[in-house]
């Protein structure tokens, strides 16, 4: 039995690749699928290949796992391409994204979506993703690109402008937050239905219901109780988990009337209200964890060799547990015609009427054998659209800088970033951009240095 050819670009992200392979190989309707692993790091690629074969052996299903460092060979004849890479890695790029802004008095938490760090990540990642798309246009022009790479909105927006490849950006924030909210209010998640829309990492639940009954009153009740919920989703070096406060999201719910999808530590740096150098009390009050992403990276790096040994150990059992990722659902729907609805990041072709045409929006997408069918939402509540527009401005200018090579738009993006503008004056923003651009030389296209 011959199934589709699914290519993982950035397969050295071994744990994420393992989860997606488990999802794909677990589906009887995808029997015979070939998963091709590609990465520029041969060592990490080899580990992922071992893990892929172990997933197949554990499940005892027909399928193939291949691995190559040759991108063109990997993509040739692909049906689906899943991107999961990080350009520049932790060192030097992520370290630069945090350390230079900090010297200017600009603190961050995650820095992968917006802000000074998000802008730089976009500038170094957009060209790489577009290079993948150009190869796809030559060797698998009908393939569908499933992008998991951040900054999601910037990347998908750039692809929609500069490539003919069919693309959907996939994130787990919508379904993960729905599960968290269900737990917060004590309602079984499988009894919940919702409608969500907005932009990636800033989408809101327009409806959150149980058997047709509105659950927002229960959320409002929980928002008034203390302590507010914490999420035990950050792994410690000892293998346990520590919780992160959800106070930021509940505060935004109280102010806006709708609950946002992305975590509090993410959301805190998309707005100007929670991270202020002259207000350390806000960090304590809302539990904002500065430098959270570097801490996660350092824990993962410290534990990588131990994890690699465990994954590669021939005698070690490998558990295959279904994940909440949408990737296998999209592939299954397109291969079998079994319609499914996922939340995806796609161009705004009139889907959300009070956000700009062409920007990247996150909306329900019906998937079947005919392809991807984004659903029309109409107008969002005006306060939500206005807040999203502040982030769309930054995304737009970063994409413009990347696609045109005009450096001035990098300054403009930083000027209009809500958190950066709240902390720095114009001279500081200009100097910050100059220093970060110089530190990223070699990772960002030379056109932006002319």
Secondary structure as a PSIPRED ss2 file (coil, helix, strand):
# PSIPRED VFORMAT (PSIPRED V4.0)

   1 X C   1.000  0.000  0.000
   2 X C   1.000  0.000  0.000
   3 X C   1.000  0.000  0.000
   4 X C   1.000  0.000  0.000
   5 X E   0.000  0.000  1.000
   6 X E   0.000  0.000  1.000
   7 X E   0.000  0.000  1.000
   8 X E   0.000  0.000  1.000
   9 X E   0.000  0.000  1.000
  10 X C   1.000  0.000  0.000
  11 X C   1.000  0.000  0.000
  12 X C   1.000  0.000  0.000
  13 X C   1.000  0.000  0.000
  14 X H   0.000  1.000  0.000
  15 X H   0.000  1.000  0.000
  16 X H   0.000  1.000  0.000
  17 X H   0.000  1.000  0.000
  18 X H   0.000  1.000  0.000
  19 X H   0.000  1.000  0.000
  20 X H   0.000  1.000  0.000
  21 X H   0.000  1.000  0.000
  22 X H   0.000  1.000  0.000
  23 X H   0.000  1.000  0.000
  24 X H   0.000  1.000  0.000
  25 X H   0.000  1.000  0.000
  26 X C   1.000  0.000  0.000
  27 X C   1.000  0.000  0.000
  28 X H   0.000  1.000  0.000
  29 X H   0.000  1.000  0.000
  30 X H   0.000  1.000  0.000
  31 X C   1.000  0.000  0.000
  32 X C   1.000  0.000  0.000
  33 X C   1.000  0.000  0.000
  34 X E   0.000  0.000  1.000
  35 X E   0.000  0.000  1.000
  36 X E   0.000  0.000  1.000
  37 X E   0.000  0.000  1.000
  38 X E   0.000  0.000  1.000
  39 X C   1.000  0.000  0.000
  40 X C   1.000  0.000  0.000
  41 X C   1.000  0.000  0.000
  42 X H   0.000  1.000  0.000
  43 X H   0.000  1.000  0.000
  44 X H   0.000  1.000  0.000
  45 X H   0.000  1.000  0.000
  46 X H   0.000  1.000  0.000
  47 X H   0.000  1.000  0.000
  48 X H   0.000  1.000  0.000
  49 X H   0.000  1.000  0.000
  50 X H   0.000  1.000  0.000
  51 X H   0.000  1.000  0.000
  52 X H   0.000  1.000  0.000
  53 X H   0.000  1.000  0.000
  54 X H   0.000  1.000  0.000
  55 X H   0.000  1.000  0.000
  56 X H   0.000  1.000  0.000
  57 X H   0.000  1.000  0.000
  58 X H   0.000  1.000  0.000
  59 X H   0.000  1.000  0.000
  60 X C   1.000  0.000  0.000
  61 X C   1.000  0.000  0.000
  62 X C   1.000  0.000  0.000
  63 X C   1.000  0.000  0.000
  64 X E   0.000  0.000  1.000
  65 X E   0.000  0.000  1.000
  66 X E   0.000  0.000  1.000
  67 X E   0.000  0.000  1.000
  68 X E   0.000  0.000  1.000
  69 X C   1.000  0.000  0.000
  70 X C   1.000  0.000  0.000
  71 X H   0.000  1.000  0.000
  72 X H   0.000  1.000  0.000
  73 X H   0.000  1.000  0.000
  74 X H   0.000  1.000  0.000
  75 X H   0.000  1.000  0.000
  76 X C   1.000  0.000  0.000
  77 X C   1.000  0.000  0.000
  78 X C   1.000  0.000  0.000
  79 X C   1.000  0.000  0.000
  80 X E   0.000  0.000  1.000
  81 X E   0.000  0.000  1.000
  82 X E   0.000  0.000  1.000
  83 X E   0.000  0.000  1.000
  84 X C   1.000  0.000  0.000
  85 X C   1.000  0.000  0.000
  86 X C   1.000  0.000  0.000
  87 X C   1.000  0.000  0.000
  88 X C   1.000  0.000  0.000
  89 X H   0.000  1.000  0.000
  90 X H   0.000  1.000  0.000
  91 X H   0.000  1.000  0.000
  92 X H   0.000  1.000  0.000
  93 X H   0.000  1.000  0.000
  94 X H   0.000  1.000  0.000
  95 X H   0.000  1.000  0.000
  96 X H   0.000  1.000  0.000
  97 X H   0.000  1.000  0.000
  98 X H   0.000  1.000  0.000
  99 X H   0.000  1.000  0.000
 100 X H   0.000  1.000  0.000
 101 X H   0.000  1.000  0.000
 102 X H   0.000  1.000  0.000
 103 X H   0.000  1.000  0.000
 104 X C   1.000  0.000  0.000
 105 X C   1.000  0.000  0.000
 106 X C   1.000  0.000  0.000
 107 X C   1.000  0.000  0.000
 108 X C   1.000  0.000  0.000
 109 X C   1.000  0.000  0.000
 110 X C   1.000  0.000  0.000
 111 X C   1.000  0.000  0.000
 112 X C   1.000  0.000  0.000
 113 X C   1.000  0.000  0.000
 114 X C   1.000  0.000  0.000
 115 X H   0.000  1.000  0.000
 116 X H   0.000  1.000  0.000
 117 X H   0.000  1.000  0.000
 118 X H   0.000  1.000  0.000
 119 X H   0.000  1.000  0.000
 120 X H   0.000  1.000  0.000
 121 X H   0.000  1.000  0.000
 122 X H   0.000  1.000  0.000
 123 X H   0.000  1.000  0.000
 124 X H   0.000  1.000  0.000
 125 X H   0.000  1.000  0.000
 126 X H   0.000  1.000  0.000
 127 X H   0.000  1.000  0.000
 128 X H   0.000  1.000  0.000
 129 X H   0.000  1.000  0.000
 130 X H   0.000  1.000  0.000
 131 X H   0.000  1.000  0.000
 132 X H   0.000  1.000  0.000
 133 X H   0.000  1.000  0.000
 134 X H   0.000  1.000  0.000
 135 X H   0.000  1.000  0.000
 136 X H   0.000  1.000  0.000
 137 X H   0.000  1.000  0.000
 138 X H   0.000  1.000  0.000
 139 X H   0.000  1.000  0.000
 140 X C   1.000  0.000  0.000
 141 X C   1.000  0.000  0.000
 142 X C   1.000  0.000  0.000
 143 X C   1.000  0.000  0.000
 144 X E   0.000  0.000  1.000
 145 X E   0.000  0.000  1.000
 146 X E   0.000  0.000  1.000
 147 X E   0.000  0.000  1.000
 148 X C   1.000  0.000  0.000
 149 X C   1.000  0.000  0.000
 150 X C   1.000  0.000  0.000
 151 X C   1.000  0.000  0.000
 152 X H   0.000  1.000  0.000
 153 X H   0.000  1.000  0.000
 154 X H   0.000  1.000  0.000
 155 X H   0.000  1.000  0.000
 156 X H   0.000  1.000  0.000
 157 X H   0.000  1.000  0.000
 158 X H   0.000  1.000  0.000
 159 X H   0.000  1.000  0.000
 160 X H   0.000  1.000  0.000
 161 X H   0.000  1.000  0.000
 162 X H   0.000  1.000  0.000
 163 X C   1.000  0.000  0.000
 164 X C   1.000  0.000  0.000
 165 X C   1.000  0.000  0.000
 166 X E   0.000  0.000  1.000
 167 X E   0.000  0.000  1.000
 168 X E   0.000  0.000  1.000
 169 X E   0.000  0.000  1.000
 170 X E   0.000  0.000  1.000
 171 X C   1.000  0.000  0.000
 172 X C   1.000  0.000  0.000
 173 X H   0.000  1.000  0.000
 174 X H   0.000  1.000  0.000
 175 X H   0.000  1.000  0.000
 176 X H   0.000  1.000  0.000
 177 X H   0.000  1.000  0.000
 178 X H   0.000  1.000  0.000
 179 X H   0.000  1.000  0.000
 180 X H   0.000  1.000  0.000
 181 X H   0.000  1.000  0.000
 182 X H   0.000  1.000  0.000
 183 X H   0.000  1.000  0.000
 184 X H   0.000  1.000  0.000
 185 X H   0.000  1.000  0.000
 186 X C   1.000  0.000  0.000
 187 X C   1.000  0.000  0.000
 188 X C   1.000  0.000  0.000
 189 X H   0.000  1.000  0.000
 190 X H   0.000  1.000  0.000
 191 X H   0.000  1.000  0.000
 192 X E   0.000  0.000  1.000
 193 X E   0.000  0.000  1.000
 194 X E   0.000  0.000  1.000
 195 X E   0.000  0.000  1.000
 196 X E   0.000  0.000  1.000
 197 X E   0.000  0.000  1.000
 198 X E   0.000  0.000  1.000
 199 X E   0.000  0.000  1.000
 200 X C   1.000  0.000  0.000
 201 X C   1.000  0.000  0.000
 202 X E   0.000  0.000  1.000
 203 X E   0.000  0.000  1.000
 204 X E   0.000  0.000  1.000
 205 X E   0.000  0.000  1.000
 206 X E   0.000  0.000  1.000
 207 X E   0.000  0.000  1.000
 208 X E   0.000  0.000  1.000
 209 X E   0.000  0.000  1.000
 210 X E   0.000  0.000  1.000
 211 X C   1.000  0.000  0.000
 212 X C   1.000  0.000  0.000
 213 X E   0.000  0.000  1.000
 214 X E   0.000  0.000  1.000
 215 X C   1.000  0.000  0.000
 216 X H   0.000  1.000  0.000
 217 X H   0.000  1.000  0.000
 218 X H   0.000  1.000  0.000
 219 X H   0.000  1.000  0.000
 220 X H   0.000  1.000  0.000
 221 X H   0.000  1.000  0.000
 222 X H   0.000  1.000  0.000
 223 X H   0.000  1.000  0.000
 224 X C   1.000  0.000  0.000
 225 X C   1.000  0.000  0.000
 226 X C   1.000  0.000  0.000
 227 X C   1.000  0.000  0.000
 228 X C   1.000  0.000  0.000
 229 X C   1.000  0.000  0.000
 230 X E   0.000  0.000  1.000
 231 X E   0.000  0.000  1.000
 232 X E   0.000  0.000  1.000
 233 X E   0.000  0.000  1.000
 234 X E   0.000  0.000  1.000
 235 X E   0.000  0.000  1.000
 236 X C   1.000  0.000  0.000
 237 X C   1.000  0.000  0.000
 238 X C   1.000  0.000  0.000
 239 X C   1.000  0.000  0.000
 240 X C   1.000  0.000  0.000
 241 X E   0.000  0.000  1.000
 242 X E   0.000  0.000  1.000
 243 X E   0.000  0.000  1.000
 244 X E   0.000  0.000  1.000
 245 X E   0.000  0.000  1.000
 246 X C   1.000  0.000  0.000
 247 X H   0.000  1.000  0.000
 248 X H   0.000  1.000  0.000
 249 X H   0.000  1.000  0.000
 250 X H   0.000  1.000  0.000
 251 X H   0.000  1.000  0.000
 252 X H   0.000  1.000  0.000
 253 X H   0.000  1.000  0.000
 254 X H   0.000  1.000  0.000
 255 X H   0.000  1.000  0.000
 256 X H   0.000  1.000  0.000
 257 X C   1.000  0.000  0.000
 258 X C   1.000  0.000  0.000
 259 X C   1.000  0.000  0.000
 260 X E   0.000  0.000  1.000
 261 X C   1.000  0.000  0.000
 262 X C   1.000  0.000  0.000
 263 X C   1.000  0.000  0.000
 264 X H   0.000  1.000  0.000
 265 X H   0.000  1.000  0.000
 266 X H   0.000  1.000  0.000
 267 X H   0.000  1.000  0.000
 268 X C   1.000  0.000  0.000
 269 X C   1.000  0.000  0.000
 270 X C   1.000  0.000  0.000
 271 X C   1.000  0.000  0.000
 272 X C   1.000  0.000  0.000
 273 X C   1.000  0.000  0.000
 274 X C   1.000  0.000  0.000
 275 X C   1.000  0.000  0.000
 276 X C   1.000  0.000  0.000
 277 X C   1.000  0.000  0.000
 278 X C   1.000  0.000  0.000
 279 X C   1.000  0.000  0.000
 280 X H   0.000  1.000  0.000
 281 X H   0.000  1.000  0.000
 282 X H   0.000  1.000  0.000
 283 X H   0.000  1.000  0.000
 284 X H   0.000  1.000  0.000
 285 X H   0.000  1.000  0.000
 286 X H   0.000  1.000  0.000
 287 X C   1.000  0.000  0.000
 288 X C   1.000  0.000  0.000
 289 X C   1.000  0.000  0.000
 290 X C   1.000  0.000  0.000
 291 X C   1.000  0.000  0.000
 292 X H   0.000  1.000  0.000
 293 X H   0.000  1.000  0.000
 294 X H   0.000  1.000  0.000
 295 X H   0.000  1.000  0.000
 296 X H   0.000  1.000  0.000
 297 X H   0.000  1.000  0.000
 298 X H   0.000  1.000  0.000
 299 X H   0.000  1.000  0.000
 300 X H   0.000  1.000  0.000
 301 X H   0.000  1.000  0.000
 302 X H   0.000  1.000  0.000
 303 X H   0.000  1.000  0.000
 304 X H   0.000  1.000  0.000
 305 X H   0.000  1.000  0.000
 306 X H   0.000  1.000  0.000
 307 X H   0.000  1.000  0.000
 308 X H   0.000  1.000  0.000
 309 X H   0.000  1.000  0.000
 310 X H   0.000  1.000  0.000
 311 X H   0.000  1.000  0.000
 312 X H   0.000  1.000  0.000
 313 X C   1.000  0.000  0.000
 314 X C   1.000  0.000  0.000
 315 X C   1.000  0.000  0.000
 316 X C   1.000  0.000  0.000
 317 X C   1.000  0.000  0.000
 318 X C   1.000  0.000  0.000
 319 X C   1.000  0.000  0.000
 320 X C   1.000  0.000  0.000
 321 X C   1.000  0.000  0.000
 322 X C   1.000  0.000  0.000
 323 X C   1.000  0.000  0.000
 324 X C   1.000  0.000  0.000
 325 X C   1.000  0.000  0.000
 326 X C   1.000  0.000  0.000
 327 X H   0.000  1.000  0.000
 328 X H   0.000  1.000  0.000
 329 X H   0.000  1.000  0.000
 330 X H   0.000  1.000  0.000
 331 X H   0.000  1.000  0.000
 332 X H   0.000  1.000  0.000
 333 X H   0.000  1.000  0.000
 334 X H   0.000  1.000  0.000
 335 X H   0.000  1.000  0.000
 336 X H   0.000  1.000  0.000
 337 X C   1.000  0.000  0.000
 338 X C   1.000  0.000  0.000
 339 X C   1.000  0.000  0.000
 340 X E   0.000  0.000  1.000
 341 X E   0.000  0.000  1.000
 342 X E   0.000  0.000  1.000
 343 X E   0.000  0.000  1.000
 344 X E   0.000  0.000  1.000
 345 X E   0.000  0.000  1.000
 346 X E   0.000  0.000  1.000
 347 X E   0.000  0.000  1.000
 348 X C   1.000  0.000  0.000
 349 X C   1.000  0.000  0.000
 350 X C   1.000  0.000  0.000
 351 X C   1.000  0.000  0.000
 352 X E   0.000  0.000  1.000
 353 X C   1.000  0.000  0.000
 354 X C   1.000  0.000  0.000
 355 X C   1.000  0.000  0.000
 356 X C   1.000  0.000  0.000
 357 X C   1.000  0.000  0.000
 358 X C   1.000  0.000  0.000
 359 X C   1.000  0.000  0.000
 360 X E   0.000  0.000  1.000
 361 X E   0.000  0.000  1.000
 362 X E   0.000  0.000  1.000
 363 X E   0.000  0.000  1.000
 364 X E   0.000  0.000  1.000
 365 X E   0.000  0.000  1.000
 366 X E   0.000  0.000  1.000
 367 X E   0.000  0.000  1.000
 368 X E   0.000  0.000  1.000
 369 X C   1.000  0.000  0.000
 370 X C   1.000  0.000  0.000
 371 X E   0.000  0.000  1.000
 372 X E   0.000  0.000  1.000
 373 X E   0.000  0.000  1.000
 374 X E   0.000  0.000  1.000
 375 X C   1.000  0.000  0.000
 376 X C   1.000  0.000  0.000
 377 X C   1.000  0.000  0.000
 378 X E   0.000  0.000  1.000
 379 X C   1.000  0.000  0.000
 380 X C   1.000  0.000  0.000
 381 X C   1.000  0.000  0.000
 382 X H   0.000  1.000  0.000
 383 X H   0.000  1.000  0.000
 384 X H   0.000  1.000  0.000
 385 X H   0.000  1.000  0.000
 386 X H   0.000  1.000  0.000
 387 X H   0.000  1.000  0.000
 388 X H   0.000  1.000  0.000
 389 X H   0.000  1.000  0.000
 390 X H   0.000  1.000  0.000
 391 X H   0.000  1.000  0.000
 392 X H   0.000  1.000  0.000
 393 X H   0.000  1.000  0.000
 394 X H   0.000  1.000  0.000
 395 X H   0.000  1.000  0.000
 396 X H   0.000  1.000  0.000
 397 X H   0.000  1.000  0.000
 398 X H   0.000  1.000  0.000
 399 X H   0.000  1.000  0.000
 400 X H   0.000  1.000  0.000
 401 X H   0.000  1.000  0.000
 402 X H   0.000  1.000  0.000
 403 X H   0.000  1.000  0.000
 404 X H   0.000  1.000  0.000
 405 X C   1.000  0.000  0.000
 406 X C   1.000  0.000  0.000
 407 X C   1.000  0.000  0.000
 408 X H   0.000  1.000  0.000
 409 X H   0.000  1.000  0.000
 410 X H   0.000  1.000  0.000
 411 X H   0.000  1.000  0.000
 412 X H   0.000  1.000  0.000
 413 X H   0.000  1.000  0.000
 414 X H   0.000  1.000  0.000
 415 X H   0.000  1.000  0.000
 416 X H   0.000  1.000  0.000
 417 X C   1.000  0.000  0.000
 418 X H   0.000  1.000  0.000
 419 X H   0.000  1.000  0.000
 420 X H   0.000  1.000  0.000
 421 X H   0.000  1.000  0.000
 422 X H   0.000  1.000  0.000
 423 X H   0.000  1.000  0.000
 424 X C   1.000  0.000  0.000
 425 X C   1.000  0.000  0.000
 426 X H   0.000  1.000  0.000
 427 X H   0.000  1.000  0.000
 428 X H   0.000  1.000  0.000
 429 X H   0.000  1.000  0.000
 430 X H   0.000  1.000  0.000
 431 X H   0.000  1.000  0.000
 432 X H   0.000  1.000  0.000
 433 X H   0.000  1.000  0.000
 434 X H   0.000  1.000  0.000
 435 X H   0.000  1.000  0.000
 436 X H   0.000  1.000  0.000
 437 X H   0.000  1.000  0.000
 438 X H   0.000  1.000  0.000
 439 X H   0.000  1.000  0.000
 440 X C   1.000  0.000  0.000
 441 X E   0.000  0.000  1.000
 442 X C   1.000  0.000  0.000
 443 X C   1.000  0.000  0.000
 444 X E   0.000  0.000  1.000
 445 X C   1.000  0.000  0.000
 446 X H   0.000  1.000  0.000
 447 X H   0.000  1.000  0.000
 448 X H   0.000  1.000  0.000
 449 X H   0.000  1.000  0.000
 450 X C   1.000  0.000  0.000
